Amino acid sequence: MLAWERGSEESFLYLACIMVLFWSCDFISNFLTSFTKEDVLVRDFRAIAKQYAKTWLFIDLAVVSVDWLAIGLQSFSDPSGQDNTDAKKYIKVIRFLKAFRLVRVLAVLRSGRFAQVQEAVVRRATVLGVNLQIQFAMGLTRLVFVILWLNHLGSCFWWVFVKNYKDYSTTDNSWHDLIIADSDVPANVNNGELDAFWYVSGFYWSITAMFSCASVLQPQNYAETVFSIVYIIFGMLFGSSLISSVAAMLVDFQVVTRDQNEKLRTLRKYLRQNGVQPSLSLKIQKQIVERIFADT
């Protein structure tokens, strides 16, 4: 929404209202969420409000206020685009201020609530004996989310660059003109489909530049060359670190799995050599498996 300027279409307003209601409810619930202090659970409303004011109160208030202000300006702006130049300027500023929501999202992910949910899932998986697989799947899901999110941002930055610098090319050529000429975009295509086309093109460019360290589009001018170099360096650093993280997770998963299988194999061999009854052997193995999974 920061890169693609959408009007006051009802579908986007409904989606924006849902997001604002979520953050508003989260803002109110923080006044009702107890916290621990010196291993003591604090439930006093004044103490909770004071603690909230010391942490995320003003950032949350700014996020919610900016969102409601953006919805108000978009709702009362002229859909035809006439006589709302000032409103458009304010909306652009507000869109950039919405970037503070990213800080809040990261804080929520690192907060105790998210950790409690993750701990509950792992605890349930431990009872079922699949906690190792669940932990691996959750870690892999986080990495995939980071990859998609980074490339989403890359697609937005790419489109902002293409849109704003297409008329300032020193060679009279640009990515915008090249893609339009090669794709044969129909003249009667609506704005939604056109935005989707540019978003997918930018996402494809971003993900190939990040993991192949090369621009899938040949730069057409000096500015595009500089932009490609900067983004490729960024992709080389972050892409390689993400790939190494995935490789490290796979290695750790294989090592832990092999160690657990070796312990269970040794246990079965010991029980078999000492003539333990099958019914008792199964109970012992079940207890050992639960203890092994609980320690991982």
Secondary structure by P-SEA (a helix, b strand, c coil): cccccccccaaaaaaaaaaaaaaaaaaaaaaabbbbccccccccaaaaaaaaaaccaaaaaaaaaaaaaaaaaaaaccccccccaaaaaaaaaaaaaccaaaaaaaaaaacaaaaaaaaaaaaaaaaaccaaaaaaaaaaaaaaaaaaaaaaaaaaaaaaaaaaccccccccccaaaaaaaaacccccccaaaaaaaaaaaaaaaaaaaacccccccccccaaaaaaaaaaaaaaaaaaaaaaaaaaaaaaaaaaaaaaaaaaaaaaaaaaaaacccaaaaaaaaaaaaaaaaaac
